């Protein structure tokens, strides 16, 4: 038996589900980061493009949602 709680939880199905969810959310988060960087870069050259402005806004909004869900999952895992 380990003296650390998290060392003993590796076999628990609940923690495996949470851990898998965290990995999925992290992957999704980094994909949106890349897409947002591309959109922001394109927006620098065409600041009046309403479509790009809307895309950047939506990506930032989606990233905030993912960050919130990721933080909730991380808090459950801790």
C-alpha positions, 0 to 999 in steps of 0.5 A, a space after each residue: 500500500 502506498 502512502 500517497 492517495 493518487 498512487 492507489 487510485 490508478 486501478 479505479 475505473 472512475 479515475 481512469 474515466 476522468 483521466 481519459 476525459 482529461 487527455 481528450 480535453 487537452 488534445 481538443 484544447 491544443 487543436 483549438 489553440 493551433 486553429 486560433 493562432 492561424 486565425 489570429 495571424 490571418 486577421 492581422 493582415 485583414 483586420 476588416 474581415 468580418 468572417 475572420 473576426 467572427 471565427 476568432 471570437 467563436 474560437 476564443 469562446 470555445 477555448 474558454 468552455 474547454 478550459 472550464 471543463 478541463 479545470 472541472 475534470 482536473 479538480 475531480 482527479 486531484 
